[in-house]
Amino acid sequence: MIHLVNVSKEYKGESGTKTVLRHTNLSIPVRRRIGILGVNGAGKTTLLKMIAGSELPSTGRILRESSVSWPLGFGGGIHGELTGAENVAFVAKIYGANVDDATEFVKDFSELRSDFYGKVKTYSQGMRARLNFGLSMAIEFDCYLIDEIVGVGDAPFQKKCRKAFLERAEKSGLLFVSHSDRAVRTYCDAAIVLFNRTLVPFETLDEAVFFYRRVMPS
């Protein structure tokens, strides 16, 4: 389980304070495929970063009883001064994975070819996303955090990404954020709606989508 205990998140800027989440208590199972629906700008990416541990809540704490990935689609853990191969080796060591196996998997999956051995700072955004996605798939987690759906590369590569998602979902959970209820229906079997700075859980997708379509801006 992932437990949010009295979690709030605020940002302070020149225009004032923006509240993303307020005083939330919620337990999220990690062995299910759960979608988090929210309009653009609602704070879905921020929520995933907090669950991953790369960003702290303003108040409260998040307890993780299982291993969770970094947010797929974010790529914030990739270091530009390292090569793709060096990034894979670095992350594999941190998570206790076999470096050679992870390197071979990511090299093949990402289809970066010789660029795999070049510095990541020279990569395009798409190349970085391919590396990040391949690296995420190379390491086994109890729950994968997914920031929107990967729209990386051409149609065959996107198909390969979707296939990898479904294979992982057979033995691991997914926590998938998106503004698209259609995408959530494709990958998830339950959903939470991020609405008015609050997480509203639903047991069924139909209930979540019905609520989301009623409250989202037209």
N, C-alpha and C positions, 0 to 999 in steps of 0.2 A: 504493500500500500504506500501511497504518497499522501502525507497528512499536511494540510495547510492549517496552521494554528494561529488564529487571530491575525491573519496576514493582511497588511495594507501596503500600497505602493503609491508614492507621490513623487512628482518631479517639480522642482522649483526653477522657474525661468524668468526672463524679463517681463513677460506678460502675466506672471502670477504662478500659482500652483495648479498643476494638473494632477488629478487623482485618477489612477488606473484601476486600482482595486481597493476596496475598503472593508476592513474588519471581517475577513472571510475565514470561516471554519468549514473545512470540507476534506473528506477522505476519498482518494481516487484509486481504484483498483488498477494494478499494473498488468494484469494478465488478460485484459480485455482490449478491444479496439475502440477507443473512445475519441470522439471528435469534440473539439471546442469551437463553436460557431461564434463569430463576431464580425461586425462591420470593420472596414479598413480604418485604422486609427484607434480601435477600441482598446488595444494593449495586449493582443494575443502573443506577439513575439516577446514582449516584456515578461509575460507570464511564463512562457517556456524557459526563458533565460533564468528566471528565479527557480523554477523547478529543477533545472539542470545544475544550479549552483553557481552560475557565472555572473549572476546579479543578485544582490541582497534585497529583501523586502524592507520597506521603511519601518514597519513594526511587525511583530510576530516572528514565527519561524516555520520552516518547511522541513519535515522529517521524511526521510526516504528509507524504507525497509528493504528495498531492492535496488539493483543497479539500473541507472537510467543513462541514456546516451546524451551527448550534446545535441542541440537542435539541428537536425538536418535541414539544409537550406540556408543556414546562418553562416557557417564557416568561420566564425570568429576565433577558433582555436588554431587556425592555420597560420604559420609564421612565414612571412614573405621572404626573409633572408635565407631560409632553408629551401632545399630542393623538395620536389614532391616526395621522392624516396626518403629523404631525411625526415620530413614531417611524419611519414608513415612509421618509420622506425622509432621516432620519439614518442608518438602517441601509443604505439603498441607496447613499448616498455612500461609506460605509465599504467596501462590497464592490464599488464601481465600477459599479453598475447604473444604468440610466437612471431618474431620479427620477420623471419624469412617467409612464413606462410602469409602474413598480412601484406608484405611487400609484393609478393607474386599476385595475390588476389587483386589488390588495388591497381597495380600496373595493367593487368588484363582487363579489369572491369571498367576502369576510367577511359581506356582507349586513348591515353595521352601519348603513347609511343615514346619517342626520344625526349619529348618535353617533360616527361616524368622525372628526368634527371636534371632539369633546369630549375632555376630559382623561381619560387611561386610568385614573387613580385613581378615577374614578366608575364604571368598568365593573364588571359582574359577572364572576365567574370564567369563565363561559362566553363572554362577550364578549371577554375578554382572550385566551382560547384561540383564538377565531375569528381575531382579529387576528394572533396569533403564527403560526397555521397558514398563513393567507393570505400573510403576509410571507415565510415560509419557501418557499412555492411560487413566489413572485414572483422569487426570485433563484436562479440555476442553480448547483448544486454538483455535484461529482463523486460525493459520497456524502451521503445524508441520514440524520441521526441521529434516531431516533424512539423516544420514551419511552412505552411502551405504545401503544395505538391510540387515535386521537382519537375520543372519545365526545361530541363537541360538538354541541349543537343537536338539532334534530329528525331524523327518519329521512331526509328528502330531503337535508339538509345533510351528514349522515354519509355518504350515498351519494356525494355530490359529493367529499367528502374521499377516499374510497376510490378513486374514479375518478382523482383527481389523483395519488395514490400510484402507481397502476399506470402512468399516463402517464409520470411521472418515472422509474419503474423501467425503462422501455424504453431510456433512454440514460444513466441514472445508477445508482449502487448504493444500497442501503438497509442500514443497520445498525439493527435493530429489536429492542428489548428488551421482554420480556413474561413474565408468569408462566403464560400460557396457550399450551400447545403447539398448540391449535387455531388460534389467531390467527397463530402463527408459520408454520404450514402454509399459511395463506391467502396470506401475503405473501413468504415466503422459499423459497430453494432449497437452503440449507445452514444449519447451526446450531452454536452454541457453548453449552455449559451452564456456568453459574456455580454451582459446587458446592464447598462446604467451602473457600471463599476462593480457589478456583482456577478458571481458565478451561479447560474441556475441549472441544477442537474436534472436530467430526465432519464428514465429507465429505457424508453424506447426512442428510436429515431423519429418515428412519426410524430410523437408528442413534441420533440425538440424542434423539428422542422416547422411544425404548425405554429409554435410559439415564436420562433425566429422570424418567420415570414410576416407575422402580425406586428412585431415590434420594430423590425428594421425599417430604415427610411425608404420611402418609395422613390 
